[in-house]
C-alpha cells in the first residue's frame, strides 16, 4: 500500500500537470482567437477600401465603417465625429449604439480637455481603460450620458485638413489590444483618403466651372499643338466654318 505522504505528493503532481495543461490550452485558444481576429480585421479594412474606391456615397461609407467596426471589435458604441469649419465643435456625423436623435444632431466641444478633443489635437490614438482613472482628460458629456467606461479614439486626418475623430467605447472596463488600435487606425485612414478624394473632386469641379464661365478666352493645348480644352469665350473667337453650297 502506498504511503499517504507519497500519495498526496502524487495527487499534487497530477493537479499541477492538469493545471499546466489547461493553461497551455487556454494560451493556444487565445493565440488562435487573436489570429482569427487579426484576419477578420484585415478583411474588413480591405472591404472598406474597395467600397471607398467604387462608391461616391460618402454617407454610405461612414455607415458601413461604423457597422463593421462595431461588429468586429464587439463594442457598444461607435462614432464618426466631424469637425466644424470653425474648428470649435464636433458633430456626431455617424454612429451606432447612441440614443435616438443623437446621430446627426449631438455636438461636443473640440476641447483637448475632452477625450475626443485630445485625440483630435494629438493626432495619435488615445486608449482609455477606465475614464474614472484618467487624469489627462475627461469623457465628453455624450460619453458620460451613455455610461462609457473604456474606449479608443483616433483622428481622421486628410492631407488638406483634419476631418474629425473615429471612436469606439464600451460600458465595461476593457483592455484593447494593439491589433484593435491598429485596426481602428487603418479604418480611419480609409475614411481620410475618401475625404481627401472628395475634396479634390470638389476642387476640380470648381476649377472647371470657373474656366468654363470665365469671360476671358481660355484653352489648353496638348504637346503636339492640338487643342484639348477651350471655354465658351474662346469658342466665340473661333472663325466660322465655311461650307460650300454643294456640300449641303
C-alpha positions in Angstrom: 0.0 0.0 0.0 1.3 3.4 -1.0 2.5 5.8 1.7 -0.1 8.5 2.4 2.6 11.2 2.0 3.7 9.9 -1.3 0.0 9.5 -2.4 -0.5 13.2 -1.5 2.6 14.2 -3.5 1.4 12.2 -6.5 -2.0 13.9 -6.3 -0.4 17.3 -6.2 1.8 16.4 -9.2 -1.3 15.4 -11.2 -3.0 18.6 -10.2 0.0 20.6 -11.3 0.1 18.8 -14.6 -3.6 19.3 -15.2 -3.3 23.0 -14.3 -0.3 23.4 -16.7 -2.2 21.6 -19.4 -5.3 23.8 -19.0 -3.1 26.9 -19.1 -1.4 25.7 -22.2 -4.7 25.0 -23.9 -6.0 28.4 -22.8 -3.0 30.2 -24.3 -3.3 28.3 -27.5 -7.0 29.2 -27.7 -6.2 32.9 -27.1 -3.5 32.8 -29.8 -5.8 31.2 -32.3 -8.5 33.7 -31.5 -6.0 36.6 -31.9 -5.0 35.3 -35.3 -8.7 34.9 -36.3 -9.5 38.5 -35.1 -6.5 39.9 -37.0 -7.5 38.2 -40.2 -11.1 39.5 -39.8 -9.8 43.0 -39.2 -7.7 42.9 -42.3 -10.7 41.7 -44.3 -12.8 44.5 -43.0 -10.2 47.1 -43.9 -9.8 45.7 -47.4 -13.6 45.6 -47.9 -14.0 49.2 -46.8 -11.1 50.3 -49.0 -12.8 48.7 -52.0 -16.1 50.3 -51.1 -14.4 53.7 -50.8 -12.9 53.3 -54.3 -16.0 52.2 -56.1 -18.6 54.3 -54.4 -19.2 58.1 -54.3 -21.8 57.8 -51.5 -19.9 59.4 -48.6 -22.7 58.7 -46.1 -22.9 55.1 -47.0 -19.2 54.7 -46.5 -19.4 56.1 -43.0 -22.4 53.8 -42.2 -20.5 50.7 -43.5 -17.4 51.7 -41.5 -19.4 52.1 -38.3 -21.2 48.8 -38.7 -18.1 46.8 -39.5 -16.1 48.4 -36.7 -18.8 47.8 -34.1 -19.2 44.2 -35.1 -15.5 43.4 -35.4 -14.4 45.0 -32.1 -17.7 44.0 -30.3 -18.3 47.4 -28.7 -21.5 49.1 -27.6 -20.8 52.5 -29.2 -19.0 53.6 -32.3 -18.9 57.1 -33.7 -17.6 59.3 -36.5 -17.3 63.0 -35.4 -16.9 65.7 -38.0 -15.0 68.9 -37.1 -16.9 72.1 -37.8 -15.4 74.7 -40.3 -14.6 77.0 -37.3 -12.9 74.0 -35.6 -14.8 74.7 -32.4 -17.2 71.7 -32.3 -17.5 68.1 -33.3 -20.8 66.8 -34.8 -21.8 63.1 -34.4 -22.0 62.5 -38.1 -22.5 58.7 -38.0 -22.7 56.2 -35.2 -24.2 53.1 -33.6 -25.5 52.4 -30.1 -26.3 56.0 -29.3 -29.7 57.2 -28.1 -32.3 58.1 -30.7 -31.8 61.6 -32.1 -28.1 61.8 -31.3 -26.7 60.9 -34.7 -26.7 63.9 -36.9 -27.6 66.2 -34.0 -25.3 65.8 -31.0 -22.3 68.0 -30.8 -19.4 68.3 -28.4 -16.7 70.9 -27.9 -13.4 70.3 -29.8 -11.7 70.7 -26.4 -8.3 69.0 -25.7 -9.5 68.5 -22.1 -12.2 66.1 -23.5 -11.3 62.6 -24.7 -12.3 63.2 -28.4 -10.7 66.6 -28.5 -7.5 65.3 -27.0 -7.3 62.6 -29.8 -8.0 65.3 -32.4 -5.3 67.6 -31.1 -2.7 64.9 -30.5 -3.1 63.2 -33.8 -2.3 59.9 -32.0 -4.7 57.0 -31.0 -5.9 57.6 -27.4 -6.8 54.4 -25.5 -8.6 54.5 -22.2 -9.2 51.5 -19.9 -11.2 53.4 -17.3 -12.3 57.0 -17.7 -12.7 57.4 -13.9 -9.0 56.9 -13.5 -7.9 59.1 -16.4 -6.1 62.4 -15.4 -5.1 63.9 -18.8 -8.7 64.5 -20.0 -12.3 63.7 -19.1 -15.1 62.0 -21.1 -17.3 64.2 -23.1 -20.9 64.8 -21.9 -22.1 62.4 -24.7 -19.9 59.6 -23.3 -20.9 60.3 -19.8 -24.6 60.2 -20.7 -24.1 56.8 -22.3 -22.0 55.3 -19.5 -18.8 54.8 -21.5 -16.0 53.3 -19.4 -13.4 52.3 -21.9 -12.6 53.4 -25.4 -10.3 54.3 -28.3 -10.3 57.5 -30.3 -8.2 58.2 -33.4 -8.1 61.3 -35.6 -9.4 61.1 -39.2 -6.8 63.3 -40.9 -6.6 64.0 -44.6 -3.6 65.9 -46.2 -5.6 69.1 -46.8 -7.4 69.1 -43.4 -8.4 67.1 -40.3 -11.9 65.8 -40.8 -12.7 64.6 -37.3 -12.5 61.6 -35.0 -13.3 57.9 -35.1 -14.0 56.3 -31.8 -15.3 53.1 -30.1 -16.5 52.7 -26.5 -17.7 50.1 -24.0 -19.7 50.3 -20.8 -17.3 47.9 -19.0 -13.6 48.0 -18.4 -11.7 46.6 -21.3 -8.1 46.1 -22.4 -7.9 46.9 -26.0 -5.1 45.1 -27.9 -2.5 46.6 -30.2 -4.3 44.9 -33.1 -7.5 46.7 -32.1 -5.8 50.0 -32.1 -4.1 49.4 -35.5 -7.4 48.2 -36.9 -9.1 51.4 -35.9 -6.3 53.5 -37.3 -6.5 51.6 -40.6 -10.2 52.3 -40.8 -9.6 56.0 -40.0 -7.0 56.1 -42.9 -9.6 54.7 -45.3 -12.0 57.4 -44.3 -9.3 60.1 -44.5 -8.4 59.0 -48.1 -12.1 59.1 -49.1 -12.4 62.6 -47.6 -9.3 63.7 -49.5 -10.6 62.4 -52.7 -14.0 64.1 -52.2 -12.2 67.4 -51.5 -10.0 67.0 -54.6 -13.0 66.2 -56.8 -14.9 69.2 -55.5 -11.9 71.5 -56.1 -11.6 70.2 -59.6 -15.2 70.9 -60.3 -14.8 74.4 -59.0 -11.8 75.0 -61.3 -13.6 73.5 -64.3 -16.7 75.7 -63.7 -14.5 78.8 -63.2 -12.7 78.2 -66.5 -15.9 77.5 -68.4 -17.7 80.6 -67.1 -14.6 82.8 -67.3 -15.5 85.7 -69.7 -11.9 85.7 -71.0 -10.9 83.1 -73.6 -9.1 80.1 -72.2 -7.8 77.0 -73.9 -5.4 74.1 -73.2 -3.0 72.6 -75.8 -1.5 69.1 -76.0 2.2 68.6 -76.6 1.6 68.2 -80.3 -0.3 71.5 -80.5 -3.8 70.1 -80.7 -6.4 71.7 -78.5 -7.5 69.6 -75.6 -9.9 72.1 -73.9 -11.5 75.5 -74.6 -14.2 77.5 -72.9 -17.2 79.3 -74.4 -15.4 82.6 -74.6 -12.6 81.0 -76.8 -15.2 79.3 -78.9 -16.8 82.6 -79.8 -13.5 83.9 -81.1 -13.1 80.9 -83.5 -13.7 81.8 -87.2 -16.9 80.5 -88.7 -16.5 77.3 -90.8 -17.2 77.9 -94.5 -19.3 75.2 -96.1 -19.7 75.1 -99.9 -23.2 75.0 -101.1 -22.7 71.8 -103.0 -21.8 70.1 -99.7 -25.2 70.9 -98.2 
